[in-house]
Amino acid sequence: MDNTETASTANSTIASWINALAISDGAPGGGAASGIMLAIAASLTSMVCGYTTADDQNQQDALSSIDSRAQQLKSKALELGDKDAAATNTFGAAFGMEPGPSRQQAVEAASVQAAEASAALGELAITAIADLAWLAEHGNPSLIADVAVGLGALRAAVTGARTNVSFDLSKLATDGTSLAEVHRAHPQLWQKVEQFTDAREEIDRITAAIDHRAAPTDGR
């Protein structure tokens, strides 16, 4: 059984997956860890929904919809995390080839594949922002700290996606191709980096707005 199979979220305990992450053989790596962070954010979203009592039918409908999306998000996040680990293995294999045109082509293809995997994860993470924002305002106030932790996990997922897409795109410029040429060749992936930067700032604004409730002893 190869490392990707051993470290997949489908057949690992938390302890075994974390141990696999600590091993210096490439996969799982930061991208897969971003998937785990997104799954944690989704799980906390679902938990807060379960502890929240609706004031009326509209709120009950909203809670039910948020919970349903969170359950789906949790499963999809783990799936995308495993896909990212597989892409990381492909990336590493490409860099391990003998120097030459074939290696360069393999590196370029693997870089795009890895960037696309991270972009898909980031796009999924963005869909969770509004639901956590809603819970920050309407959720059980006794669980505002859990909402804040969920936002922190979501921020980590978005940041991971942003950084990995940007880094993978930069590897396309290692053969003398300029970043401007990479931008022209992959405009949608390039735009994702900016989108994820904006999403991270939005998460920070939501977090800052509830910090006085989530961490009232800070005193600043």
N, C-alpha and C positions, 0 to 999 in steps of 0.2 A: 504494500500500500504506500503510495507516495505521500509527500508532506501535505499537498493540497487536500487529499482525502482525509488524512489524519486530523488536520486542523479545521475541517469544515464545521460550521456551527450545527449542522444536522446530526453529527455523530460524535460531538465532543462535549464534555462537561465544561463548565466555566473554568475550572482549574486547569484542565488539559489544554484548552484553547489559549489561555493566558501563558502557559508554559511554552506552547508552540510559538506564540508571538515573541517570546523572549529569546528564541534561538536565532542565531545569525545566519539564516539560510534564505531570507527573502520573503517568504510567504508563510503565514499571513504577515502583513506589514501595516503601515499607517492607513492605507486605504481601507483594508478590511476592518481595522479598528474603528474607522469612521462609521462603518456599517453597524458595528456593535453599539457605538454611542447613539446612533439614530434609533436603534431598537430600544435602547434604554429610555430615550426621550419619549418614544411611543408608549412604552409600558407605563411610565409615570403618568402620561396623559390619561391612559385608560384607568389607572388606579384612582386618580383624582375624580374622574367622572363617576366612578362607583361610590365615592364618598360624598358626592354632591347631591343635595336634594333640590329639585326644581321648584320654583315658585308658581309656575303655570305651565300650560301645555306647550307653549312656544319654547320655554327653556328645556322642558323634557325632550322635545323633539331635537333641539340643538345638542343636548347631552348625548342622546342616542346616536346622532349622526357623528359626533366627534369620537365617541367610543368605537363605533364601527370603523371609522377611518383609521383610528389608532391601532386597532387589531390587525387590519390589513397592512398598515405601514410597518408594524413590527415584523411580520413575516417577510415582507418584501425587502426590508432593510437587511435582514440576515442573508437573504438570497443574493442581494447585490454585494454584500460584503464578501461572500464566498466567490462571486464572479470576479471581484477585484483581486482576490488572492490568486485566482487562476491567471488573470492578466499579468500579475506581478511575476509569476513563474515564467510566462512567455517572455516578458521583458528581460528577465535575468538570463534566460537561455540565449536570447539574441545577442546580448553583450558578451556572452561566453564563446561566441563563434570566432573563428580565425579572421583577422582583419582582411578586408576586401569588399568588393561591391555587394556580394551576397549578404555579408554581415550588415552593411549599411542599410540595405533594403529591409532586412529583418528588424533592425533597430527602429527604423522609421515606422514600419507597420505595427510593431509592438508598442511604440510610444503613442500612436494614435489610438490603438485598442485600449491601452491603459487610461488615456485621457477620457475616452468615451465612457469607460466604466465608472470613473470618478464623477464625471458630469452627470450620469444617470442617478448616482447616489445623491449628489447635491440637489438636483432637481426635485427628487423625492423629499429631501429634507425641507426644502422651502415650503412644501405643502403643509407642513406641520406648524408653521409659525402662527398662523391665524388661530388655530385651535388652542394653542397654549396661551395666546393673548386673550382669547375669550375666557378661558379658565382663570386667568389672572384677575379678571374683572368679576366673573360670575361664579367661579368655583367655590367650594367649601373654604372659607377663610382660614380654617385650622390647618389646611394643607398648602398654604401659600409657599412654604419653604420647599415643598415637593415640586411645585410649579417652577420655582426658581432653579432647582436642581435639573428639572427637565429642560429648561431653557439653556442651562449650561451644557448639558449633553448635546442638545441640538446645535448649539454654537460650535462645539467641537466637531460635529459631523460636517457642518457647512464649511468650517475652516479647513478641515481635512480635504474635502472635495475641491475647494478653491486652490489650495496649495498644490495638490497632486495634479490637477489639470494644468496649472501654470507650469509646474516643473516638467511634466511630460511633454508639453508643447516646446519647452526650451530645448529638449533633447533633439528636436528636429533641426535645430540650428547648429549642431555640433560639426557638420561637414562643411561649414562655410556659408550655409544659407543664413540670411539675416532674419531677425525676428519679424521685420516688416514683411518679408516674403512668407514666413510662417503664418502671420496674421491674414495675409491675402489668401493663402491656401486653405486655412481652417477658420473662417470668420465666426462660425457658430460656436466652436469650442472656445475661441478667444473671448467671445462675448460672455460666455458662461463664467469666466473668471471675474469679470466686472459685476455680473449678476449676483454671484455668491458673495462678493465684497459688500454689495448693497444689502443683501440678506443678513449678513453678519452684523452690520450696523443697526438694522432694524431689531434684531434680537437683543442687542445691547441696550437700545432705547427702552424696550419692553422690560428688560431686567432691571434697569436703573429706576424705572417708574414704580416697581414693587419692592425695591430693596429695603425701604424703610419699614415694610411689613414683614418681609422674609427674614431680615437680620436686624431687628430693632435695638439690639444691644451695642451695635457698632458705635453709635454716638457721634458720628461725623456729620 
